[in-house]
Amino acid sequence: MTIARATAEKKRILLQVGGEWCGWCKLLTGFIEKSEPIRSSLEKNFLLMKVTYTQKQPNEAFLSKYPKIVGYPHLFVLDSDGTLLHSQDTTPLEKDGNTYNEGKILSFLQEWKKTD
């Protein structure tokens, strides 16, 4: 369903992998929700799909299609047909080790948006 929608809307898919147990995951979600420029870029260029990873719900079958994740949250950029384009640890998107950097996230989204 996500692939069909992404194809119809000519958008890429951004998988955000993590869970409620993860402080940085909650921080990223809150950061995105509070930043109008990030929200706008996401809505215009991507379908955001959150994938839960917990010990009780590891989503192994789904996540086994992608490179190994070292830390959470983790982002995967998929083309509209579901092809993996990029695997991204979110550490480079941080600011001062205690929050995220709006400019870095916007640059990341700009780099990976669909251009055709």
ZALUM-472160 format. One record per atom (N, C-alpha, C, CB): residue in one letter; x, y, z; atom name. Coordinates in pm, 1 decimal. Atoms other than C-alpha are relative to their C-alpha. Glycine has a CB too. Layout:
BEGIN
   residu         c1         c2         c3   atome
        A          X          Y          Z      CA
...
END
This chain:
BEGIN
   residu         c1         c2         c3   atome
        M       81.9     -119.1        0.0       N
        M        0.0        0.0        0.0      CA
        M       86.5      125.9        0.0       C
        M      -93.3       -0.4      120.1      CB
        T      -87.4     -117.0       -3.3       N
        T      280.0      246.6       84.5      CA
        T       68.0       19.3     -134.7       C
        T      105.1      -14.1      111.3      CB
        I      -67.1       -9.2      129.6       N
        I      460.1      166.2     -242.0      CA
        I      -96.1       53.2     -106.4       C
        I       55.7     -137.8      -42.2      CB
        A       98.4      -47.5       97.7       N
        A      143.8      217.1     -448.0      CA
        A      -27.7      148.7       19.5       C
        A     -131.1      -80.3       11.6      CB
        R       26.3     -141.4      -28.7       N
        R       77.3      549.1     -275.9      CA
        R      120.8       85.9      -38.3       C
        R      -34.5       19.6      149.8      CB
        A     -121.4      -75.5       33.3       N
        A      440.1      665.6     -312.2      CA
        A       14.7       14.3     -151.1       C
        A      124.9      -68.9       59.2      CB
        T       -8.4       -3.8      146.3       N
        T      434.2      577.8     -681.6      CA
        T     -102.0       98.9      -56.3       C
        T      -23.0     -141.1      -59.8      CB
        A      105.9      -89.4       48.8       N
        A      104.1      758.2     -739.4      CA
        A       31.0      145.9       32.0       C
        A     -135.2      -39.0       61.1      CB
        E      -27.5     -137.5      -41.7       N
        E      220.2     1066.5     -547.2      CA
        E      139.9       47.8      -41.5       C
        E      -15.1       11.7      150.5      CB
        K     -136.5      -32.0       44.9       N
        K      573.3     1056.8     -700.3      CA
        K       87.5       46.0      116.5       C
        K       -3.4      108.7     -108.7      CB
        K      -77.9      -29.6     -120.1       N
        K      735.5     1053.4     -356.8      CA
        K       89.4     -117.7       33.4       C
        K      -92.3       33.1      119.0      CB
        R      -82.5      106.1      -56.2       N
        R     1008.0      856.1     -187.9      CA
        R      -56.7      -38.2      135.6       C
        R      148.9       44.0       12.0      CB
        I       45.2       50.3     -129.4       N
        I      954.7      656.5      128.6      CA
        I      114.1       15.9       99.6       C
        I      -46.3     -149.3       -9.7      CB
        L      -98.2      -12.4     -107.1       N
        L     1137.2      740.9      450.2      CA
        L      -44.7      -90.1      114.4       C
        L       15.4      149.1       47.2      CB
        L       28.0       89.7     -111.6       N
        L     1141.8      455.0      699.6      CA
        L       72.9       51.8      122.5       C
        L       42.3     -146.3      -32.6      CB
        Q      -59.5      -40.3     -127.3       N
        Q     1201.6      566.8     1057.7      CA
        Q      -15.6     -118.5       94.6       C
        Q      -68.0      131.3       58.5      CB
        V        2.0      120.5      -82.6       N
        V     1296.0      263.7     1267.7      CA
        V       39.0       35.2      143.2       C
        V       95.1     -107.9      -57.5      CB
        G      -26.9      -24.7     -141.6       N
        G     1281.5      278.1     1647.2      CA
        G     -116.8      -44.3       84.0       C
        G       29.7      147.6       25.2      CB
        G      110.8       37.2      -86.8       N
        G     1038.5      259.6     1932.4      CA
        G      -16.4       96.5      115.5       C
        G       19.8     -139.6       52.8      CB
        E       31.1      -85.6     -114.6       N
        E      883.9      423.6     2237.0      CA
        E      103.2      -14.2      112.4       C
        E     -138.9      -33.1       53.2      CB
        W     -103.2       24.1     -100.8       N
        W     1163.4      277.1     2453.5      CA
        W      123.7       86.1      -24.2       C
        W       38.9     -147.3        1.2      CB
        C     -120.5      -69.9       46.0       N
        C     1418.9      490.4     2264.3      CA
        C      -15.3      151.3       16.4       C
        C       29.5      -34.6     -147.3      CB
        G        6.6     -143.9      -24.5       N
        G     1475.6      843.2     2393.8      CA
        G       29.8       83.7     -123.6       C
        G       95.7       36.9      108.9      CB
        W      -34.5      -73.4      120.8       N
        W     1642.1      960.4     2072.4      CA
        W     -109.9      -12.1     -105.6       C
        W      132.8      -50.4      -56.1      CB
        C      111.4       17.7       94.4       N
        C     1350.2      816.8     1871.2      CA
        C     -112.0       98.7       31.3       C
        C      -53.8     -145.3        5.0      CB
        K      104.6      -93.8      -40.6       N
        K     1100.3     1019.5     2071.7      CA
        K       44.2      144.1      -26.1       C
        K      -35.0      -19.3      149.2      CB
        L      -52.8     -133.6       25.3       N
        L     1325.4     1324.4     2042.9      CA
        L      -10.3       35.6     -148.0       C
        L      145.6        9.7       46.6      CB
        L        8.1      -25.0      143.6       N
        L     1341.4     1290.5     1662.6      CA
        L     -143.8       25.2      -43.3       C
        L       58.4     -117.6      -77.9      CB
        T      141.3      -18.1       34.9       N
        T      963.7     1252.1     1631.6      CA
        T      -48.9      137.2       44.6       C
        T      -86.4     -110.5       64.0      CB
        G       40.8     -131.1      -51.2       N
        G      905.5     1557.6     1850.4      CA
        G       64.5      113.9      -76.2       C
        G       34.1       11.9      146.6      CB
        F      -73.2     -102.2       74.9       N
        F     1169.9     1757.3     1664.3      CA
        F      -64.6       22.7     -136.2       C
        F      147.7      -40.4      -17.1      CB
        I       64.9       -8.9      131.0       N
        I     1006.2     1679.1     1329.5      CA
        I     -136.3       68.3       12.6       C
        I      -15.9     -140.7      -62.4      CB
        E      133.5      -57.5      -18.6       N
        E      658.9     1766.2     1462.0      CA
        E        5.2      149.5       26.4       C
        E      -71.3      -69.4      114.2      CB
        K       -9.7     -141.5      -36.7       N
        K      778.3     2105.5     1594.1      CA
        K       61.9       86.5     -108.6       C
        K       80.1       14.3      125.7      CB
        S      -68.3      -77.3      104.5       N
        S      974.5     2208.3     1283.9      CA
        S      -86.0        6.7     -125.8       C
        S      137.9      -62.1      -32.7      CB
        E       83.6      -16.1      118.7       N
        E      748.5     2347.0     1012.4      CA
        E       78.3      -26.0     -128.2       C
        E      -59.9      139.8       -3.4      CB
        P      -74.6       27.2      124.2       N
        P     1026.0     2343.5      747.0      CA
        P       25.3     -149.9      -22.3       C
        P      133.6       74.1        2.8      CB
        I      -22.7      145.0       13.9       N
        I     1103.5     1974.9      816.2      CA
        I     -130.8      -69.2      -35.3       C
        I       59.3      -60.3      130.7      CB
        R      131.3       60.2       28.1       N
        R      735.3     1877.0      824.5      CA
        R      -41.7       26.9     -143.7       C
        R     -106.8       54.5       97.1      CB
        S       37.7      -39.0      135.5       N
        S      674.7     2065.6      501.0      CA
        S       79.9      -78.9     -104.2       C
        S       21.4      150.7      -19.8      CB
        S      -83.6       74.8       93.0       N
        S      969.0     1900.9      323.7      CA
        S      -38.5     -147.6       -3.3       C
        S      146.8       14.8       37.5      CB
        L       42.6      140.6       -7.4       N
        L      862.6     1556.0      444.9      CA
        L     -131.4      -20.3      -74.1       C
        L      -14.8      -44.7      146.9      CB
        E      131.8       15.5       61.3       N
        E      500.9     1604.1      338.6      CA
        E        5.4       16.1     -151.9       C
        E      -97.2      100.9       59.2      CB
        K       -9.8      -27.2      142.9       N
        K      601.3     1736.5       -4.2      CA
        K       73.7     -110.5      -74.6       C
        K       69.7      132.3      -22.8      CB
        N      -91.2       87.5       72.4       N
        N      867.9     1478.0      -88.2      CA
        N        2.4     -146.6       42.0       C
        N      133.8       52.9       12.8      CB
        F      -12.3      135.1      -54.3       N
        F      826.4     1163.6      122.7      CA
        F     -131.8      -48.7       60.1       C
        F      110.2       -4.5      105.7      CB
        L       98.3       62.1      -87.4       N
        L      585.3      921.9      279.2      CA
        L       80.8      -51.7      117.4       C
        L      -83.4     -115.6      -72.7      CB
        L      -70.7       43.5     -119.7       N
        L      706.4      871.9      635.8      CA
        L      -68.0     -124.1       54.2       C
        L        4.2      112.2      107.0      CB
        M       52.2      126.1      -52.2       N
        M      662.3      515.4      756.8      CA
        M       82.0      -36.7      122.8       C
        M        5.2     -114.2     -108.2      CB
        K      -69.8       37.1     -123.0       N
        K      748.9      437.2     1116.8      CA
        K       -5.2     -151.3       16.8       C
        K      -62.4       71.2      123.3      CB
        V      -11.8      143.6      -19.4       N
        V      871.0       85.2     1183.3      CA
        V       45.1      -22.6      144.0       C
        V      100.2      -64.6     -103.2      CB
        T      -30.6       25.9     -140.0       N
        T      865.2      -33.7     1543.1      CA
        T       99.7     -113.9       13.1       C
        T     -127.5      -32.1       77.6      CB
        Y      -95.0      105.7      -35.7       N
        Y     1160.3     -228.3     1674.4      CA
        Y        4.1       -7.8      151.8       C
        Y      143.7       27.4      -59.9      CB
        T      -12.4       28.6     -142.6       N
        T     1136.6     -379.4     2022.7      CA
        T       40.6     -145.8       14.4       C
        T     -133.7       29.8       76.9      CB
        Q      -34.1      140.9      -21.8       N
        Q     1249.3     -705.8     2180.1      CA
        Q     -120.2      -89.7      -25.1       C
        Q       52.4      -21.3      142.6      CB
        K      121.2       79.5       21.5       N
        K      888.6     -827.3     2169.8      CA
        K      -49.4        8.7     -143.9       C
        K     -110.0       45.6       94.6      CB
        Q       43.4      -21.0      138.1       N
        Q      827.9     -689.4     1820.0      CA
        Q      120.9       46.2      -82.8       C
        Q     -117.1      105.1       -7.2      CB
        P     -121.7      -39.4       71.3       N
        P     1160.9     -697.4     1633.0      CA
        P      -18.5       23.6     -149.8       C
        P      103.7     -104.4       19.5      CB
        N       27.1      -16.8      143.8       N
        N      999.3     -693.0     1286.9      CA
        N      112.5      -57.4      -85.9       C
        N      -19.7      148.5      -33.2      CB
        E     -114.3       63.3       67.1       N
        E     1275.3     -930.3     1174.6      CA
        E      -24.0      -25.4     -147.9       C
        E       33.4     -130.1       67.7      CB
        A       26.8       31.6      140.8       N
        A     1109.1    -1038.9      850.5      CA
        A        8.5      125.9      -85.2       C
        A     -138.7      -65.8      -15.7      CB
        F       -0.8     -125.2       75.5       N
        F     1059.1     -680.0      736.1      CA
        F      140.2       60.6       -3.5       C
        F      -99.4       99.9       60.9      CB
        L     -129.1      -67.7       -8.1       N
        L     1392.4     -539.1      856.7      CA
        L      115.1      -81.9      -58.3       C
        L       30.4       33.4      143.0      CB
        S     -107.1       83.0       56.3       N
        S     1595.4     -834.2      722.9      CA
        S       31.5       36.6     -145.6       C
        S      -38.6     -147.5        8.5      CB
        K      -21.2      -43.5      138.6       N
        K     1558.6     -677.7      375.3      CA
        K      100.6      115.0       -9.4       C
        K     -132.8       42.6      -62.3      CB
        Y      -81.1     -121.1       -2.5       N
        Y     1775.0     -383.4      482.7      CA
        Y      131.5      -23.8       74.5       C
        Y      -77.8      114.9       65.1      CB
        P     -127.2       15.0      -71.7       N
        P     2130.3     -331.0      611.4      CA
        P      -20.5       -2.3      151.6       C
        P       95.7      113.5      -37.8      CB
        K        4.4       10.6     -146.6       N
        K     2199.6     -406.5      976.5      CA
        K       -1.5      138.6       63.4       C
        K      120.7      -81.2       52.6      CB
        I       11.8     -126.1      -73.1       N
        I     2104.4     -127.2     1213.6      CA
        I       87.2       -9.4      124.7       C
        I     -149.3       31.0       37.5      CB
        V      -90.1       -1.2     -115.2       N
        V     2364.9      -33.7     1473.5      CA
        V      -62.6       74.3      117.6       C
        V      134.2       64.3      -37.6      CB
        G       62.3      -79.1     -105.7       N
        G     2165.3      227.1     1669.9      CA
        G     -132.9       56.2      -45.8       C
        G       92.3      113.1       44.0      CB
        Y      134.6      -51.2       28.4       N
        Y     1821.5      381.5     1691.9      CA
        Y      -11.9      143.9       47.1       C
        Y     -107.9      -87.7       67.6      CB
        P       77.2       32.0      119.2       N
        P     1652.5      574.4     1549.6      CA
        P       90.6      -17.5     -120.8       C
        P     -103.2      108.6      -27.3      CB
        H      -72.2       21.2      124.4       N
        H     1760.4      473.0     1202.8      CA
        H      -94.5       33.0     -114.8       C
        H       53.9     -146.7      -10.9      CB
        L       80.4      -38.1      116.1       N
        L     1642.1      600.6      865.9      CA
        L       43.9      -78.1     -122.0       C
        L       10.6      150.6      -26.7      CB
        F      -25.0       59.7      130.6       N
        F     1613.5      418.2      536.1      CA
        F      -77.5       82.3     -101.9       C
        F      -42.2     -152.2       -4.2      CB
        V       66.4      -70.4      109.7       N
        V     1536.6      608.7      217.0      CA
        V      -26.1     -103.0     -109.2       C
        V       87.0      121.1      -53.8      CB
        L       39.3       91.3      106.9       N
        L     1345.8      402.9      -39.2      CA
        L      -55.0       80.0     -116.6       C
        L     -104.5     -102.6       49.8      CB
        D       63.1      -60.9      115.8       N
        D     1252.7      495.5     -392.1      CA
        D     -148.8      -36.0        5.6       C
        D       67.0      -48.4     -134.8      CB
        S      144.7       23.4       -4.6       N
        S      879.7      498.2     -464.6      CA
        S      -37.3     -144.9      -28.1       C
        S      -69.8       89.9      -99.3      CB
        D       28.3      141.3       26.2       N
        D      903.6      137.0     -585.5      CA
        D       49.9      -92.5      112.0       C
        D       63.4      -41.2     -131.7      CB
        G      -46.6       78.4     -113.5       N
        G     1054.2       24.5     -252.7      CA
        G      148.3      -34.0       -3.1       C
        G      -77.6     -124.9        7.5      CB
        T     -142.6       27.1       10.7       N
        T     1416.7        2.8     -371.7      CA
        T       76.9       83.2      102.4       C
        T       50.3       29.5     -142.8      CB
        L      -82.5      -70.1      -98.0       N
        L     1662.9       89.6      -95.3      CA
        L       99.4       91.5      -70.6       C
        L       74.3     -100.3       90.4      CB
        L      -93.2      -96.9       56.2       N
        L     1857.0      404.6     -182.3      CA
        L      109.0       38.7       99.7       C
        L      -75.0      124.0      -45.2      CB
        H      -94.6      -50.0      -99.2       N
        H     2024.7      495.6      146.9      CA
        H      -37.8      -49.2      139.1       C
        H        5.3      153.6       -2.7      CB
        S       14.9       37.1     -139.6       N
        S     2074.1      377.2      505.6      CA
        S       68.6      107.9       82.5       C
        S       60.1     -142.2       29.1      CB
        Q      -52.3     -117.2      -71.1       N
        Q     2125.0      659.6      757.8      CA
        Q      -11.8      -12.6      151.4       C
        Q      -72.5      124.4      -45.6      CB
        D       -4.3      -15.6     -145.0       N
        D     2231.7      656.5     1121.5      CA
        D      -33.3      146.7       27.7       C
        D      141.9      -41.6       60.7      CB
        T       40.6     -138.5      -23.0       N
        T     2085.1      970.9     1278.2      CA
        T      102.6       81.8       79.3       C
        T     -131.5        2.0       72.4      CB
        T     -101.8      -73.7      -75.8       N
        T     2396.6     1063.5     1479.9      CA
        T       53.1      122.1      -76.9       C
        T      116.2      -93.1       35.0      CB
        P      -47.4     -118.7       72.5       N
        P     2525.9     1293.5     1199.3      CA
        P     -103.5      112.6      -10.4       C
        P       42.5      -40.1     -138.2      CB
        L      105.8     -101.2        7.1       N
        L     2192.3     1479.3     1216.6      CA
        L      -21.7       69.8      134.5       C
        L     -130.5      -64.1      -46.5      CB
        E       14.1      -56.1     -134.2       N
        E     2237.6     1568.6     1584.1      CA
        E       69.7      135.5       12.0       C
        E       56.4      -97.0      103.8      CB
        K      -61.9     -127.4      -34.5       N
        K     2333.5     1899.8     1737.9      CA
        K       41.0       -6.5      146.1       C
        K      -96.9      120.4      -26.5      CB
        D      -54.4       -6.2     -136.0       N
        D     2555.7     1916.7     2045.8      CA
        D      -27.0     -124.8       83.8       C
        D      -56.4      118.9       70.4      CB
        G       20.8      124.1      -73.2       N
        G     2478.7     1554.8     2138.8      CA
        G     -122.8       -5.5       88.2       C
        G      116.2      -25.9       82.1      CB
        N      119.1        3.3      -84.8       N
        N     2145.6     1644.2     2297.1      CA
        N     -129.4       35.7      -72.8       C
        N       18.6       93.2      114.8      CB
        T      119.5      -27.9       79.8       N
        T     1905.7     1735.7     2015.1      CA
        T       36.5      -21.6     -147.0       C
        T      -53.6      147.0       25.0      CB
        Y      -26.6       12.5      143.2       N
        Y     1877.6     1736.2     1637.4      CA
        Y       22.6      138.1      -60.7       C
        Y     -116.7      -72.3      -71.6      CB
        N      -33.3     -122.9       70.1       N
        N     1995.5     1999.4     1390.6      CA
        N      -94.3       15.9     -118.9       C
        N      148.5       -0.3      -46.1      CB
        E       99.3      -21.5      104.8       N
        E     1721.5     2140.2     1169.8      CA
        E       65.5        9.2     -137.8       C
        E      -80.1      127.0       28.6      CB
        G      -68.3      -15.9      128.5       N
        G     1963.0     2240.2      892.9      CA
        G       53.1     -130.4      -54.7       C
        G      112.9       97.5       13.6      CB
        K      -53.4      129.1       44.7       N
        K     2124.4     1896.6      879.3      CA
        K     -111.8      -92.0      -47.6       C
        K       79.0      -67.6      113.1      CB
        I      112.9       83.7       41.1       N
        I     1787.9     1721.7      862.2      CA
        I      -56.0       50.5     -132.6       C
        I     -110.5       -1.0      108.8      CB
        L       50.3      -55.8      125.9       N
        L     1668.5     1959.0      589.7      CA
        L       93.8      -31.9     -115.9       C
        L      -18.1      151.7       12.4      CB
        S      -97.2       35.2      104.7       N
        S     1989.3     1898.5      391.2      CA
        S      -13.0     -146.6      -39.4       C
        S      143.6       29.0       47.6      CB
        F       19.1      142.8       25.1       N
        F     1939.7     1522.7      427.2      CA
        F     -124.3      -22.4      -85.7       C
        F      -11.6      -77.6      133.1      CB
        L      124.6       14.0       75.8       N
        L     1580.0     1549.5      302.6      CA
        L       13.6       55.2     -141.7       C
        L     -114.2       71.2       72.6      CB
        Q      -22.2      -61.3      131.4       N
        Q     1685.2     1776.4       15.4      CA
        Q       83.3      -93.4      -87.9       C
        Q       70.4      137.6       14.7      CB
        E      -87.6       90.3       75.9       N
        E     1960.0     1534.1      -88.9      CA
        E      -73.5     -121.7      -52.3       C
        E      115.9      -44.7       86.0      CB
        W       65.0      126.1       34.4       N
        W     1725.5     1234.9      -98.3      CA
        W     -139.8       12.5      -58.4       C
        W       -6.7      -84.3      119.6      CB
        K      132.6      -14.1       60.9       N
        K     1404.6     1384.0     -237.6      CA
        K        4.7      -43.3     -145.5       C
        K      -50.7      145.5       11.1      CB
        K       12.5       41.2      139.9       N
        K     1282.8     1263.6     -576.0      CA
        K       19.0      123.5      -87.5       C
        K     -139.2      -68.3      -27.7      CB
        T      -30.4     -117.8       80.0       N
        T     1409.7     1491.6     -850.3      CA
        T      -65.5       -0.3     -138.6       C
        T      148.0       12.0      -15.4      CB
        D       57.9        0.3      135.4       N
        D     1219.7     1383.8    -1160.6      CA
        D     -142.1       50.3       -3.4       C
        D        4.3     -138.4      -57.8      CB
END
